Amino acid sequence: MSVELILQGGGINWKKSVAAIWRARSQRLRPVTRLDLVSLNDLLGIDRQKKLLVENTERFLSGKPANNALLWGARGTGKSSIIKALLNVYSDQGLRVIQIDKEDLLDLPEIVDELINEPYRFVVFCDDLSFDEGDATYKALKSILEGSIELPPENVLIYATSNRRHLMPEYMHDNVQSKVVETEIHFAEAIEEKISLSDRFGLWLSFYSINQDQYLEIVDQLFGKVADQRALHAEAIRFATSKGGRSGRAARQFYNAFSGKF
């Protein structure tokens, strides 16, 4: 059965379902029935990133020009949580989210074709996006972003998260043929190809690892007032050390493990 038949015949009732996940093996969109109810207020230490993505999303919902967004940087810093929180805030205003895995991006053009005439605004969410050397699936994403003879649909944006700024591996030997001509940098073809993909995202948001004070501030907000804050902080630091780093995710996991013990 074709993608078109699945989407039209046994498709999603977007009035009732605000999110769906693409299942490539069965070639269908599955409605999400249990949403992650994270809120923007739950995400601490990334106020600038939240502000910019909220502004972009509100422009999109109001029919104004808006950008595809690449959220890149350190793990556990709230990249994917922001997108989940946006859905919880703006679903009543017509925002819908479709999540698709990187391995299934070859299906993306057909999925998007079926959304063009829907009265909703769709964010296609691709989490942990990156491509290995020789992986050609990124070409389907490039065509949706802006590389086709047809203009991208006005009611679809791509929001992607990645640990890599340019989404593809970069090597020292890629720079061999780069040169400077009259103070202008001319990149080698290998670098141009890699930059061309991430460059199609008009909004880049960077996420960095947090320091100890920021980490403990998140812990304090999660736990609220406790009897022994010094003991709480000591245990939180030990927990982050065992996890190999400080992040909002580590603070949340610490809260899940130790709430009620302080």
Summary of the structure (lengths in Angstrom):
residues: 262
radius of gyration: 20.7
end to end distance: 55.9
largest distance: 64.6
contacts: 750
relative contact order: 0.14
helix: 44%
strand: 16%
